[in-house]
Amino acid sequence: MALAETLHFGRAVERMNMSQPPFSRQIAMIERTLGVKLFERSSRNVALTPPGNTSWKTVEMCWGSLKTPVEMSGWLPAA
């Protein structure tokens, strides 16, 4: 979620409190598992691919449905 929201590896890893190599490996593993490239990467830019954009919209809808009950349960601090 962090990379799709920020479209920036540096900000995403900071937000996830990770270093970039393991974060990049996790993204690559997700893409391999799904069999689709979610992000287009260059030395300066990160962009969602069409399948990545579709996946991100689905994740946003699911998270929107879960966020309030999760916050109310105490598992996650309210934003």
Buried (B, 14 or more C-beta within 10 A) or exposed (E): EBBBEBEBBEEBBEBBEBEEEEBBEEBEEEBEEEEBBBBEEEEEEBEBBEBBEEBBEEEEEEEEEEEEEEEEEEEEEEE
